[in-house]
């Protein structure tokens, strides 16, 4: 089964191989007033600081939470102005009302929502916002020879799929986030984008995927080479904006 600490073993690959979140996502956050300088943001499952970086650049005061010591060390080195807490989101112990924003960027699917959502609600200010987003690697609406090879590799797996709702599904994630009744969805956004990747970039990127074996990663990289050395990958991203419900704030 996918290992939540897989990324810790591939911290350097993660930092250099994962593509950034689309600029349009950041434009929407800015238009929503979520990137106002001085806001206090909590970045949950911060990885190597992709979201932390852009939040800091916008002038927010960011606290990064990352359970992997090597990943956390990269955040400290790259962004010394951001306090880093080496912890799971479930184990956080911070004063109530400490943050204006809580962010989970391609990380919420690793968290126990029954534990994390009440904790996040407590940590947010009365007008606080929970932002959940992720990149989805592979757009089913675009079929390419490379994607056909990827589908074939995945179809040959014998291990059971990850339990629970599809982590890449915005609708399923929104439903899971509102099931406790603590938060309500106020907006969702989707983005489509593409990126050219060569054999080495595919190898590095797919190595960071927690459900891909080294043999499968090698086969994906071989496919790029056999298809001419570079492939155009169609990806997507989604953003869910949530606020506490009236019942949660009473």
N, C-alpha and C positions, 0 to 999 in steps of 0.2 A: 504494500500500500504506500501511497505517497508519504514522504517523511517531511514534517514541517521544518526540521533542521537540515534538510538537504542543502539549502542555500548557504548555510554556514560553511559547509565543506567546499563550496564553490564561490566564496566571497569575491575573489578577484574577477572571475568570469562574470559574475552578476553585475559588478560595477561597470565593466566595460562593454558587456554584450547586450544588456537589456535596453531596447530603444526607449526614448523619453515619451512621456505622455504628450498627446497632440497639443499644439498651441491653442487650438480652438477651445479646448477644455479650460485652459487658463484664462482665455478671453471671457468665457461664460462666467467663471468664478469672479473675475474682476467686475463684470457687469452686474452681478448679483450682490456686490459689496462685500464679498468674502475675502478679498485681498487688501483690505484697508490697513495701512501701516499702523502698527501698535496692537493689533488684535493678538490674543494669546491662543496659540494653536498647539494641539496635541497630535503628533504624528504616530499612529499606532502601527506597529509592524513596519518600521521605517526602512528596513533593508539597508542599502548603502546610501540612502538619503536623496533619492530622486525627487520625491515630493518635498522633503525638507528643504532642498536647495531652492526650489522655486518659491516656496513660502517665505523663506528668509530674504530672497531677492526682492520680494514685494514689500518687505518691511515688517513682516509679522514676527512676533516673539515665539519661537518654536521650541517645544520640548519633544525630543524624539524618543520613542520607546521601541526597543529592539531586543529580542531574547538571545540572539546570537552574538557572542563576544567579539568575534572577528568582524562581523558586519558592523556592530556598534563602534568598533575601533576605527573603521573607515569613516564613519560619520564624524567622529571626534576629530580626526585628522583633517578631513575636508572642510568641516564647518565647525570650528572651535567655538563659535559664538552660540551654538545650540547646546543646551544641556542634554545629555543622553542618559537614559535609564535602561540598564540591561535587565529586562524583565519581560515576561509575557503580559499581554494586556489584562489577562484575567487576574494577575497578582499585583496590580498597581495599588499603591496606597498613597494618595495625595489629597490635599484639602478639597472640600466640596466647593464648587463654583470657581475653580481655578482657571477655566479655559472658556474662550468664546467659540472656538471651533475644535471639533475632534475629526481627524482625518484617518481613513483607512484606505490606502491606495494599494490595490492588488494584494490585500492581506486579510480581509474580513472572513474569507472562507476557511482560514485556519483557526478562527476563534470560536469559543463556546459562547454563543449569543445569549444564552440564559444567564451567564455570568457577566459578560462584557457589557451588554446594553444597560442594565441597571447601574453598573459602575460608571459608564460614560455619562448617563443621565445625571448622576450625582456630581460628576466633575465639571459639567457644563454650567455656565452662568444661566440665569433665567431666560435670556434671549439667545442661548447657544444653539449651534447648528452642528449636525453630524453629516459629514460628507464622505460618501463611499464611492470609489471608482476603481476601474481596472482596465488594463489592456487585454484584448482577446486576440490571441495569435492564430490567425486563420479565419477568413470570412467565407462561410459556406456558399454565398452568392457568387463567388468568383472561383471557377474551376480552372486549374492550371495543371500542366504535366507534373510539376513538383508537388502540388497538393494531392494529386492522385497517388503519388508515391508515398506521401505521408499517411494518407488514408489506408493504404495497403499495409504499411508498417503497424499502425495501430490495430487494424483488424486482425492481425496475427497474434495479438497478445492473448495469453491464457489467464492472466491475473484478473480478479474482479475489478470493476470500475470503482472509483471513489464513491463512498456512500453519501447519501443526502442529495439535495438539489444540485443541479449543474452550476458550478461556481462561475461559469462564464455567462450565465443567463441573467440578464438584468431584472426581468420580471420575477423570476424565482428568488433572486436575492432580495428584491424589494419586499416580497411577501414574507420572507424569513425575518427581515429587519423590523417589520411592523407586527409580527405575530404576538409579541409580548404586550402590545398596547402602549408601550412607553414612547414610541416615536411614530410620526406620520410622514409620509412622502409628500413633499410640496412641489418637487420638480424632478424630471429626469431628462437626460440628454444622451444622444448617441453620436458617435463620430466614426467616419470611415477614412482610412488613410492607407498608404502603401509605402513600401521601402524595398530598395534593392539590397540583396545580401549575397555575398560570395560564399564559397565553401567554408572558409575559416570562420566567417561571421555566423553562419548557420551552426557550425559545430559548437562555437562558444555559446550561442544563444540557447540551443536545444539542450546543452549540458546543464543549464540552469533550470530546466523544467523538471519538477520533482517526480513526475511519473514516467520519465524517459530513462531507459537503461543506456549504458555506454555503447552497447552493440547497436541499439536503435539510433543513437546519435550518430554513430559512424555511418550507418546506412543512409541517414538523411544527408550527411555531408557528401557521401559518395554520389547521391542523386544529383546534387548541385553540379558536381564536376561532370557527370555524364550528360547533363542537360546544357552544358556550355560554359559553366563556371560562375554564372550569376543568375539569380532568380528574382522575380518581382513577387514579393509577398503582400497580399491584401489582408490588412488587419482592421480591427475596429476597437473602439473604446466606449465605455458608458460611464455616466455620472448620475448618482442618486443623491438628492438633497433632502435631508430629513430634519424635522423640528420636533421637540417634545410635544406630546399630546396635552390637552388641557388637564386630563386626569393625572398625568405625570407631574404637572407643575403645581397642582393644588396642595 
